[in-house]
Amino acid sequence: MQTNIELSIRQRVAILIGLLAVSLAGLLFMEPIPQDLDYHLFVDTRWLFGIPNFNDVMSNAGFALVGALGVVAVAGVNRHAIFVDPADARPYWIFFVGVALVSFGSAYYHWEPSNERLLWDRLPMSVAFMAFSSAIVADRIHARAGSTWLLLVLISLGLLSLLYWNYTEQLGRGDLRFYAFVQFYPVIALPVVFWLFPEYQYVAGRYVAWIFAWYGLSKVLEHFDAQVFEILGYTISGHSLKHLAAAVSAFVVLRMLSSRSSHTFKKNDGPAHSDG
């Protein structure tokens, strides 16, 4: 069997395109996924300082903090200490802007949970997901594509997946399949990308593992909202902790970039080359 060293750039890209095509084909064979209305029934509904669902609303502050720190790091005066080329920063500052906006969208949603408000929670999330995916493409596969046209295409597709869901909800047949794909496909694709394109400048695999670990923990906390609330003596719920864990996941991206000076790998200014 061939290894990533023996494969040409066209063969590697063909593998990724094939994986994407197979995954999309499988998605089309799935039944539409409507939004479960029980999702809006969070366990901690306590008011404080006139704010409903106080903990679920205010725990979004972590996103604002990480987003602001990230924007300062990648777009501020010290960005030259991180990025070799100013264009390399583009996907990351969009990522951190998306993370910061999650704090407002999610707080708006949790103030009065509903499908209509949930859209504004998920829109900035999709921007962050797609921007980070573009950053990985730019770093591992093709710098110019990942930081220019592909960045715009992926963000547009992420937003369209949510507009499609919102449109189908208004028709009474909500369908979350494409948004679910936007959120979870990277979990499948990134290990393959890292195997096929091992050279990197910014996106180290060990940090990505922590990013996914914290994000995975956030999904577990979200699922066991009531159980965590009970275990912790009704002090804070799983969903509130979910926001904090997801914010830590975004913080790991910032930590990864801050450690870039220790990376000694060659930057890919064009199509990736094999390690051989």
C-alpha positions in Angstrom: 0.0 0.0 0.0 1.3 3.5 -0.8 2.1 5.9 1.9 1.6 9.6 1.9 5.3 10.0 0.9 4.8 8.0 -2.3 1.6 9.8 -3.4 1.7 12.7 -5.8 0.0 15.9 -4.9 -2.8 15.1 -7.4 -3.3 11.7 -5.8 -3.5 13.2 -2.3 -6.0 15.9 -3.3 -8.0 13.2 -5.2 -8.3 11.2 -2.0 -9.7 14.2 -0.1 -12.1 15.0 -2.9 -13.2 11.3 -3.0 -13.8 11.3 0.8 -15.8 14.5 0.5 -17.9 13.1 -2.3 -18.6 9.9 -0.5 -19.5 11.7 2.7 -21.9 14.1 0.8 -23.5 11.2 -1.0 -24.1 9.4 2.3 -25.6 12.6 3.7 -28.0 12.8 0.8 -29.3 9.3 1.6 -30.0 10.3 5.2 -33.5 11.4 6.3 -33.9 15.1 7.0 -33.0 16.0 10.6 -35.4 18.5 12.2 -34.5 20.5 15.2 -35.7 18.7 18.3 -37.7 21.3 20.2 -36.7 19.7 23.5 -33.2 21.0 22.8 -34.5 24.4 24.1 -35.5 23.0 27.5 -32.3 23.7 29.4 -32.2 22.7 33.1 -30.9 25.8 34.6 -33.5 28.5 34.2 -32.7 30.7 37.2 -32.9 34.5 36.9 -30.2 36.8 38.4 -29.9 40.5 38.1 -32.9 40.5 35.9 -31.3 38.1 33.4 -33.2 35.0 32.6 -31.2 31.7 32.3 -28.4 33.7 33.9 -25.6 31.0 33.9 -26.3 29.9 30.3 -26.3 33.5 29.1 -23.3 34.8 31.1 -21.1 31.7 30.5 -20.8 32.9 26.9 -18.4 35.6 28.2 -15.6 33.1 27.6 -16.1 33.3 23.9 -15.9 37.1 23.9 -12.6 36.9 25.9 -10.9 34.3 23.8 -12.2 36.0 20.6 -10.8 39.4 21.6 -7.5 37.9 22.7 -7.2 36.1 19.4 -8.1 39.1 17.2 -5.4 41.2 19.1 -2.8 38.4 18.6 -3.4 37.8 14.9 -4.3 41.3 13.7 -2.4 43.4 16.1 1.1 44.9 16.1 2.7 41.6 17.2 1.2 39.5 14.4 4.6 39.5 12.7 6.0 37.4 15.5 3.5 34.7 14.5 3.0 34.8 10.8 5.6 34.6 8.1 3.2 36.1 5.5 0.5 38.6 6.5 -2.0 36.6 4.3 -1.5 33.6 6.6 -3.4 35.5 9.4 -6.6 36.0 7.4 -8.4 32.7 8.3 -7.4 33.0 11.9 -8.7 36.5 12.5 -11.9 35.5 10.9 -12.0 32.5 13.2 -11.5 34.6 16.3 -14.0 37.2 15.1 -16.5 34.3 14.7 -15.6 33.0 18.2 -16.2 36.5 19.7 -19.6 36.8 17.9 -20.6 33.4 19.3 -20.8 35.1 22.7 -23.4 37.6 21.5 -25.4 35.1 19.3 -25.4 32.4 22.0 -26.3 34.9 24.8 -29.2 36.2 22.6 -30.4 32.7 22.1 -30.2 31.6 25.7 -32.0 34.7 26.9 -35.2 33.2 25.3 -34.4 29.9 23.6 -36.2 29.2 20.3 -35.5 28.0 16.8 -35.5 31.6 15.5 -32.9 32.7 18.0 -30.9 29.6 17.7 -30.0 30.6 14.1 -28.1 33.6 15.5 -26.2 31.3 17.8 -25.1 29.0 15.0 -24.3 31.5 12.3 -21.0 32.7 14.0 -20.2 29.2 15.0 -20.3 28.1 11.3 -18.0 31.0 10.4 -15.5 29.9 13.0 -15.7 26.2 11.9 -15.1 27.1 8.3 -12.4 29.6 8.9 -10.4 27.1 11.0 -10.9 24.5 8.2 -9.6 27.0 5.7 -6.6 27.7 8.0 -5.7 24.0 7.9 -6.0 23.9 4.2 -3.8 27.0 3.9 -1.2 25.5 6.2 -1.1 21.9 5.1 -2.2 21.9 1.5 -2.1 25.2 -0.4 -1.5 28.6 1.3 -3.0 30.9 -1.3 -6.2 28.8 -1.8 -6.8 28.4 1.9 -6.5 32.0 2.7 -8.4 33.5 -0.3 -11.1 31.9 -2.5 -11.5 28.7 -0.5 -12.0 30.7 2.7 -14.8 32.6 1.1 -16.3 29.4 -0.4 -16.3 27.5 2.9 -17.7 30.3 5.0 -20.4 30.8 2.4 -21.3 27.1 2.4 -21.4 27.2 6.2 -23.8 30.1 6.2 -25.9 28.5 3.5 -26.3 25.3 5.5 -27.9 27.3 8.2 -30.0 29.4 5.9 -31.2 26.2 4.4 -32.1 24.8 7.8 -34.0 28.0 8.7 -35.9 28.0 5.4 -36.9 24.3 5.9 -38.0 25.1 9.5 -40.3 27.8 8.1 -41.8 25.2 5.7 -42.4 22.9 8.6 -39.9 20.3 7.6 -36.6 21.4 9.2 -33.4 19.8 8.0 -30.2 20.1 9.9 -28.2 17.6 7.8 -26.0 20.1 6.1 -25.2 22.1 9.3 -24.3 18.8 11.0 -22.0 18.1 8.1 -20.3 21.5 8.5 -19.8 20.8 12.2 -18.7 17.2 12.2 -17.1 16.4 8.8 -13.7 17.9 10.0 -13.6 15.2 12.6 -13.5 12.7 9.8 -11.4 14.6 7.3 -8.6 16.2 9.4 -6.8 12.9 10.4 -6.7 12.1 6.7 -5.4 15.6 5.8 -2.7 15.3 8.5 -1.6 11.9 7.2 -1.5 13.0 3.5 0.1 16.4 4.2 2.4 16.2 7.2 4.3 19.4 6.7 3.0 22.4 8.6 3.9 25.9 9.7 1.2 26.6 12.3 -1.3 23.8 12.7 0.5 21.2 14.9 -1.4 17.9 15.3 -0.9 17.7 19.1 -2.8 21.0 19.5 -5.5 20.0 17.1 -6.0 16.9 19.3 -6.5 19.1 22.3 -8.9 21.4 20.3 -11.1 18.4 19.5 -10.8 16.9 23.0 -12.1 20.1 24.6 -14.8 20.5 21.9 -15.8 16.9 22.4 -16.0 17.5 26.2 -18.3 20.4 25.5 -20.7 18.2 23.5 -20.7 15.6 26.3 -21.5 18.4 28.9 -24.2 19.6 26.6 -25.8 16.2 26.3 -25.7 15.6 30.1 -27.0 19.1 31.0 -29.3 18.0 33.8 -27.1 15.2 35.1 -24.1 17.5 35.5 -26.4 20.1 37.2 -27.5 17.5 39.7 -24.0 16.1 40.3 -22.6 19.6 41.0 -25.3 20.3 43.6 -27.4 22.5 41.3 -24.7 25.1 41.1 -24.0 25.1 37.4 -25.4 23.0 34.6 -23.7 20.9 31.9 -24.7 23.4 29.2 -23.1 26.4 31.0 -20.0 24.3 31.4 -20.3 23.4 27.7 -19.8 27.0 26.8 -16.6 27.2 28.9 -15.2 24.0 27.5 -15.8 25.2 23.9 -14.2 28.5 24.7 -11.1 26.6 26.0 -11.1 24.7 22.7 -10.8 28.1 20.9 -8.2 29.2 23.3 -6.0 26.2 22.3 -6.0 27.6 18.8 -4.5 30.8 20.2 -2.0 28.8 22.3 -1.0 26.9 19.2 -0.3 30.1 17.2 1.6 31.6 20.2 4.0 28.6 20.1 4.6 28.9 16.4 8.2 30.0 16.8 9.0 26.4 17.9 7.9 25.0 14.6 10.7 24.3 12.1 8.6 23.0 9.2 8.7 24.5 5.8 5.8 26.8 4.7 3.8 25.7 1.7 3.5 28.7 -0.6 1.9 26.6 -3.3 0.8 23.0 -3.6 2.1 20.8 -0.9 5.2 18.7 -1.5 6.0 15.2 -0.2 8.3 14.8 2.7 10.7 12.8 0.4 
